[in-house]
Amino acid sequence: MSIWPEMLDRLTTCPPVKSLLTVMLTYLVEIFFSVWTVAYNFVPGGVYTREHTDYLILCVMVCIGLALFSKRRTKEPSYTSYVKISEGDMPGKPVYIVLLITVMVGLAGFASRLHQQKNGQGPERPNKQFTAAIWTYHFGYDNKGWPSLERSAKMLNETGADIITLLESDASKPFLGNNDLGMWLGEKLNMYVDFGASTRDHTWGNLLLSKFPIVKSKHHLLPSPHGELAPGITATVNISGNLVDFVVTHMGNDRDVLDRKLQAEVLANELRNSPNPAVFLGYVTSAPGSRDYKKLINHGRMKDIDSTDQERWCEYIMYKKLIRLGYARISHAGLSDTEVQVGRFRIPDNPISYQDNDRYVTDAQLVDVNTRFNPRYQWVKASGQHPFFMWFGPYRHGHNSIPDHLFHMSTPKYFLPRT
């Protein structure tokens, strides 16, 4: 703030059109460069700008220094005013009272929106059940470029998910609005938040939301020698008094073969070394049965929530030491270019000796009401009519092209013990 008077004074003595045009062009170049430092895998010359925010900061500081210490090229007088305050000009007691009241009102505004996170073990769930979801969030903007925070929060809440991972969620960058999506969604959905790796690490962001307390977490910058930096989180969550590990990630682009190979090795080791029941929520950019998929399954000692689903490419849900109950794919309806995947599990009483559910049904009436995926409902108030319940649609084959969030791709499926 101390340099603003001098900078504005120099601006007023320069030709206005030329000066403002130069300022805007400089600002746009700086914004584009900040994009280049992260999206280097998809832009020309990205190999030279990869992770080099330091170049941008150095350029900005050099430009400020040149502006402050260079000589004026005009003989016009300075328009900068400096205030001299004498003892007799100091404000009186009424002014201080008004300032104090203003400060108190401002603090009251902050207090009114202070998020009171509930303590304890989280919501009560029957039979130690929980629901996990994964979605590529695209920074809170829909496919038409409009902010989608309210709409996406409403949809996520309707899924009934207890643990959610949102990929591509780092909107704290200047070209994405400087928005803290974790703080906003955490308050809106009343969930605990973990975000990693940080904005300064030049990833697209990895956000973990949980209705249950997060006991500990570790952030990963996965090996990415060629492509974009891949983020990951290993978190331990206390679900109804039971510790469950979650490994969430966005792996590298499909053309960066070595990157994905190294990343799969790190993630598989995290899963293999987990002593607790574990869930993998990941964007793998590989088809089912691919090299990286097999690495996570075999070396990580994981199970695919639905190995019969061959119509996947990016998002996967895997698990171990848990009993699978349900699996659903919900269409994005234009909020993103990627669907939402949801998995429902039960924590076994004995994770060493238990029987997993190995057959599935698609008729929700055949499973317990507490196991069914969360409905959206609307009461019909006309006399003599029963309430009308609208789910995310019925079981549906193929892709949903209707602009509404509906089950699709042969889901939902519910898993039962073999009779």
N, C-alpha and C positions, 0 to 999 in steps of 0.2 A: 504493500500500500504506500510505502514511503516514496516510491519513484513515480507514482501516478501524477502528482502535480507537475513535475518536470516533463514527463512524457506528453501529457495533454497540452502543456504550454508550447512545446515544440510542434505539436500537431497543428495548433491554431495558427502558427506562422508559416505553414506549408500550403501549397495549392490543394484545396479540399478534394477535388475529384481524383487527382492523381494519387494523393496520399491514401484515401480510403480504398481505392482500387488496389493499390499495392498491399495494404493491410489485409484485405480479404483474400487476395491471391496467396499471400504468405501463410495465412491461417489455413486455407484449403490444402496447400502443399504439406503443411505440418500434419493435418488430419489424415491425409492420404498416406503419409509416411508411417504414422502410427498404425494404420491398417496393414501396411507392408511388413511391419515387424512381426505380425502374428499370422497373416495369411500368406506368408512367403512361399508356400507350396503351390499356390494357384495364381501367382502374379509374375509378370516379367521382372527380372532383376532381383527376385526375392532372395536368392542365394547371398546377396550382399547386404540385405537389410535384416536377415533373420535374427530375431531377439536383440536388435540393436536400438532399443529405446534410448540408450545412452547417447547415441548420435543425435537424436532429436533434442534431448535436453541440452546437450552441448551447443547445438545450433541456436536454440532459443536464448541461452545465456550470452552467447557471443553477440547476437543481434541486439539484445538489451544493452550490453556494454558499449557497443558501437553507437547506439542512439544516445546514451547518456554522456559519453566522453568525447564525442565528435564535436567540432566547432559548428556554430550556427552559420548557415549560408545566407542568412538574411539580416538586414540591419533593423528590422522592426523591433520595437521594444517588447520586453517580456510582459505577458498578461497574467503571470502567476502572482497570486496575492498571498501574503503571509500575515497571519493574525498575531498581534501583540496583545497580551492580556496583562493588565495591571491589577493590583490588589483591589482597587475600587470597582473594577469591572466584573468581579467574580459574581456568579449567580447567587441569589438569596435562598433562604430556607424554603419558600414555596416551590421553587424550581426543583430542589432536591427531593421534595415530597412527591412531586409529579413524576420525576424519574424513577423513584423507588416504586411507586404504584405501577408504572409501565413495566418495570422489570418483573414485579410479582405477577402481573397478568400474563406476561410472556412465559414465565416458569409454570404457571398454572396450565397453560396450553400444552406444554410438554408433558406435564404430569397426567393430563387427561388421556393422552395416547400412550402412556407408558405401558408396555406389554407385560402383564402379570403372568409369567409362565407358571403353570400348575406344577407343584412338587409331587413327589410320589412315584408310583410305578406305571403311570399312564392309564389309559382307559381299561375297563374290565372287558375281557374277551372270554367267551365260553370255551372250555377245553383247551386253553392255551393256544388259541388260534391267532394268526396275524396275516395281514395282507401286504404284499410288496408290489410296487409298480415302477416301471421305467418309461421315460419319455424323453425324446430329443426336443428341447424346449424352444430353441431358436431365439433366445434372448428376450422372450416376452413380446415378440411381434408376430402377427399372423402372416399368411402368405400374400396378403395385399399390402403389407408394410404398416398396418395399424397396430398400436399397442393392444395387447390381448391379456393384460394381467387379470382383470376382473373375470373375464370369460374363462380363462384357463384355471383360475383358482376355484371357480364354481364347478367346473368339470372334474378337477382333481378331487374335490371334496365329495362329489357324487360317486366316485369309484369306491369310496370306503377304504382306501389304502391307508395303512398305518405307517409304512416306510416308503418314501418316494425318492427316486433319484432322477434329477433333471439334468440332462446333458446339454452342452452348448448354452450355458446359463450365466456366463460372465458378461453382464451388461454394465460393468463398472468402467468400461473404456469410454473415452470421449465420443467416439463415433457410434456408440450404442446407447447414449443417453446418460451415462454416469449413474445408472440405477443399481441399487443394491437389491437384487431380486430375492436373495436369501432373507434379508430383514423383512421385506414386505410380505412375502409368502409365509414366513414364520409367524408373523403377527396375524395375518389374515386367516390362516388355517390352524393357529394355536399349536404349532409344532416346534420341536427343537431343530436347530439348524447346524449343519457343518458344511463348509465350503473349502475345496482344495483342488488344485494348487492355487496360490494367490494370483491376483491380476498381474503382478509384476513378473510372473513366471511365463507369460506369453502363451497361455493355453486358452481354449475357448470356454473353459469352466466346467466344473463338476459339482453339483449341489445335492446334498443329502438332507431330506426332511424326515423327521420321526416324531410320532406321537408318544413314543416311549423315550426315557432318558438315554442319551448317548454316553456310555461309560468312558470310552476312550476312542481315539481315532489316529490314524497315520495317513499323511498325504504323500502321494507319489508323483514324481515326474518320471514317467516310464521312458525307457530307452527309445530315442527317436533320432537316429543318426542322419536320416534323409528327409523325412517328412515333418509335419507339424508335431509339436510337443503334445504327448498324450497324458492327460491327468488321470489320477485314480485315488480312491479313498478306501482304506480298510478301517471299518468302524465296528465297535462292539456295543450292542444295544441291550439294555435290560428289559426284556419282555416278560411281564408277569412274574418277575423274580428269576427268570432264566436268561442266561447270556447267549446271544446269537450274534455271529459275525456277519457283516455285510461287506462284500468287495464290489465296488461300483467303478465303472470306467468308461471312457470313450477311447477306443484304440485307433491307430493310425489309418490313413486312407488305404484303400485296397491295392493301389499301385505301389505302395511302399512295402514290399514283401519282407525285407529284412527288419524293418521297424516292427511289423506285426509279429514276426517270429520271436524277437527279443521281448516284446511286451507280453506275449502269451506266456513265455517262460517265467517272467516275474510274477504275473498274476496267478499262474498255476502253483507256484511255490507258496504264495500267500494263502491260497485256498488249502493246499496240502498241509501246511503247517498250522492251520487253524485248529485249536483243540475243542472248539465249541461247534454246535450246529451252525451251518453257514449257508448264505444265499449269495449268488453271483448275479448282479444286474449289470449287463455290459453291452456296449455297442461294438461288436466284434468285426464288422465289415467282411464277413466270410459266410459262405453257405454252410448249412448243416453237413457234417461229415468232413469238412475241410481240415487242413493241417492244424490251424489254430483252435478250431472247435475240438478236435481230438486231444490236443494238448491240455486244454482246460478240463475236459472230461476224464481223461485217463491219468495224467500226471497230477491234476488237481483233485482227483478222486471225487468228482461231482456227478450228478445225474441231471439230464435235461428234463425240464418240467413236462415237455411233450416231444419225445423223440420222433413221433409220427408226423409232426408238422414240418414238412419240407419246404414250405412257402415263406421262409424267413431269409433275411440277408444281413441285417444289422443288429437288431435287438434280440437278446437272449436272456432267459431266466434259468439258472441252474441252482442246485441245492444239494446238501448232504446232511445226514443225521436228522432229517425232518420227514414228516408225512405230508405228501402233496394232497390237496383237497380240490383245487380248482385252477383253471387257466383261462384267460380271456384276452382277446385283442379288440381294442376299441378304436374306431376310425377317428382321424384327427379333425375332420370337418373344417379344414382350412386354417386351423390355429397353428399348424406346423406342416411340415411335409412328411412327418413320421407318426405312425400310430402310437397308442398307449398299450403296453402289455402289462397284465396284472396276474399275479400268482398268489394263491392262498394256501397256507400251510398250517400244520399243527405240530407243536413241539412234543415229541414222545416223552413218556415218563422215564424211560430208560433208553438213552441214545445209543447204547451199545447193542441192545437186543430189542428189536421192534419189527413190526411188519408194515412195509410201505403199501400204499394203495396202488394196484397195478392194472386196474381196468377202468374205463371211463364211460360215462353216459352223457347225453346232451339234454336230457329231460330234467329240468330243475325240480320237478315235482318228486323225483326219486331220491332227492337228497334232503338233509335237514335244512330247515329254513335259515339257521344261523350260518350255514355253509354257502348259501346262494350269494351271488354277487349283488352289490347294493342296487336297489331299484331307484329310479326317479319316479315320483308319483304325483298325482294331481287329483284332488277330490272333486267329484261331480256333485254339485249341491242340489240338483233338481230333485224334487220329491219323488220317492219311490224308486230311485236308481241307486245302485251299489257304487261304492268308490271305484274309480277306474285307475288302475296301476299301469304306468308306462315305464318299462324297463329300458335298458340300452338296446332295445329291440330283442327279438327272439334269436335263437340259434340261426346263424346265417352262413351259407356257403359263399365263397368268393369275396371280392373287394367291394366295400360299400362306397358308392359315389354320391350318395345323398348328403347334402351339407348339414349333417347332424351327427352327433356322437352315437354310434351304434356298434353293437357287436358285429364282427365280420370274420372272414377267413376261417370258417368252420369252428367257431367258438360261440359261447363259452362251453367248456368241457368240465365235468366234475368227476373226480377220481374216487373209486370205492374199492374196498377189499375184494379179492377174488372169492367167489362163493364156491 
